[in-house]
Amino acid sequence: MAYTEFPASAQFLLDGYKLSAGGGVDRDEMDDGYIQQTPNTSAARYEVPLTYRLASKADMEGFEAWRRNDLVNGALHFAWTDPRYRRNGQVRRARIVKGEVTYMPMDRAMGDWTASFVLEYFD
C-alpha cells in the first residue's frame, strides 16, 4: 500500500529531538504483588517529538491541509524519511500521535513557522 509523502517543504529542526523506545509489553499485577511482563508484539514502538520549520505562511497552511485532508485529521500513516538515516534515505511508515500538531510563528511578521508533533512508528 502506498502512503502519502511527508511534505518536502518542511525543514527538520534538531530542537527537542529524542527517541523513546517502548511498548510491546503487557503488565499484569499478580495477587502476591509480583508484576508480570509479557511481550504482546514482536515490533518495538518508538516515539519521537519533532519540530519542523515551515518557511512561509503558505507552507504552514499547506502542511495543515496535508494533515487535515491527506491524513484525515492526522489519523493515517505516511512515508517519513528518518533524519537519523537521511544519508541512506530510510523511509518509515509513521503517524502523528493523536493527530495533534502545534504551530508557532518564529517571528513577529508570522512569515516563518514551526510545526511540532510527536511521531510514532514501529520497527
C-alpha positions in Angstrom: 0.0 0.0 0.0 1.4 3.4 -0.9 1.3 6.1 1.7 1.2 9.9 1.3 4.6 11.6 1.5 5.7 13.9 4.2 5.8 17.5 2.9 9.1 18.3 1.3 8.9 21.9 2.2 9.2 21.1 5.9 12.8 21.6 7.2 13.8 19.3 10.1 15.0 21.1 13.3 17.0 19.3 15.9 15.2 21.2 18.8 13.7 18.7 21.2 14.6 15.7 19.1 14.8 12.5 21.2 14.0 8.9 20.5 11.9 7.0 23.1 11.6 3.2 22.7 8.9 1.2 24.4 5.6 -0.5 24.2 5.0 -4.0 23.1 4.7 -5.3 26.7 1.6 -6.0 28.8 2.0 -5.7 32.6 -0.2 -7.6 35.0 -0.1 -7.4 38.8 -0.5 -10.7 40.5 -2.3 -11.3 43.7 1.0 -11.6 45.6 2.2 -8.2 44.3 4.5 -9.5 41.7 4.2 -7.7 38.3 4.4 -10.0 35.3 5.5 -8.5 32.0 4.6 -10.3 28.8 5.5 -9.3 25.2 2.4 -8.6 23.1 4.0 -7.9 19.8 7.3 -8.6 18.0 7.7 -5.0 16.8 9.0 -2.3 19.1 7.2 1.1 19.2 9.1 4.3 19.0 8.0 7.9 19.7 9.9 10.9 18.5 9.0 14.5 19.4 9.7 16.5 16.2 9.9 20.1 15.1 9.9 21.3 11.5 10.4 24.8 10.1 7.8 26.0 7.6 9.4 28.9 5.7 6.1 30.8 5.0 2.5 31.1 6.0 1.7 29.3 2.7 3.9 26.3 3.8 2.2 26.3 7.2 -1.3 26.3 5.6 -0.1 23.6 3.2 1.2 21.4 6.0 -2.1 21.8 7.9 -4.1 21.0 4.7 -1.9 17.8 4.3 -2.6 16.8 8.0 -6.3 17.6 7.8 -7.1 16.2 4.3 -4.5 13.6 3.3 -4.0 12.2 6.8 -7.7 12.6 7.7 -7.0 14.9 10.7 -3.7 13.1 11.4 -5.1 9.6 11.8 -3.4 7.9 8.8 0.1 6.7 8.3 2.5 8.5 5.9 6.0 7.9 4.4 8.6 9.7 6.5 12.4 9.9 6.0 14.1 9.2 9.3 16.6 12.0 9.9 18.9 9.6 11.7 19.3 7.7 8.4 18.9 10.5 5.9 22.0 9.6 4.0 20.7 6.2 3.0 17.1 7.5 2.7 15.4 5.2 5.1 11.7 5.7 4.9 9.4 4.7 7.7 5.7 4.2 7.9 4.8 6.6 10.6 1.9 8.6 12.0 1.3 11.7 14.2 0.3 10.6 17.8 -3.4 11.7 18.3 -3.1 13.7 15.1 -2.0 16.7 17.1 0.3 19.4 15.6 1.2 22.7 17.3 2.1 25.6 15.0 4.1 28.6 16.3 5.4 31.7 14.5 9.1 32.2 14.5 8.9 36.0 14.0 6.6 38.9 14.6 5.7 39.1 10.9 4.5 35.5 11.1 6.4 34.6 8.0 8.3 31.6 9.3 6.5 28.9 11.4 7.3 25.8 13.3 5.2 22.6 13.3 5.7 20.4 16.4 4.3 17.0 17.0 5.0 13.5 18.3 5.5 10.9 15.7 5.3 7.2 16.2 6.5 4.2 14.2 7.1 0.5 14.7 10.3 -1.3 13.9 
